[in-house]
Amino acid sequence: QTCALPIFDMAATGCQLTGNVVEKSSLNGIMLTGGSGSTATINENKSLHNGLSGIVVAGAGFKPTLERNECSDNGEFGILAGTGCSGVIHNNTCRGNNLKDIGLEKAAGDIDVKENITGGDAR
């Protein structure tokens, strides 16, 4: 699915967001929030050239899994994990974002971030 509008979703446990392309939104490309203990799978999406961030996940106790997404050339972050968010951020490609390729702003201490390609480096 290709669209020029952001996707906003209040995640229910087990929801999946796969294979979307979001480009040139004036806001965030993809944004999911969830409550304590809720999960979501966000994989194989492209979020490019958006005004704010490519993918944003937030919510105290929310545990999304972000894998194999491409988030490049966004106005702020490629991927941003916010307030209390936990979960997994693995094997994503985030390059050329204005603030940071992967940002953790008040995310939970146990968030697992590894094997991502950012700014030409794997982390």
C-alpha positions, 0 to 999 in steps of 0.5 A: 500500500502506498500513501501520502498520509500518516497512519495512526493506530491505537494498537491492540495486542497482536496487531500487525502493520506490514508492507506499507509505504508512507511518503511525504507526509507533513507529520509522522509516517507511521505512529502507534501507541499502546498500553501496558502489556500490549504488543504490535508487529511493525515490519517490512514498511517504508517510511520516507521523506516525512515532515516529522519521524518515519515510525513513532511508537510510544506508551508506558509498557507498550512492547512493539517489535519493529523489524526490517523497516526502512525509515530514511530522509525524515525531518526528525527521527527515522524511528522514535521510541517514546515514553515508557515504550519497551519492545524490540527494534532490530534489523531496520535501515534508517539513514539521512534523518535530520535529528537522529536515525533511531531515537529513544526519548524516555523509552523503557530501559529494557528496550532492545535495539540492535543490528540496525543500519544507521548512517552507514553503520550497523548498531 
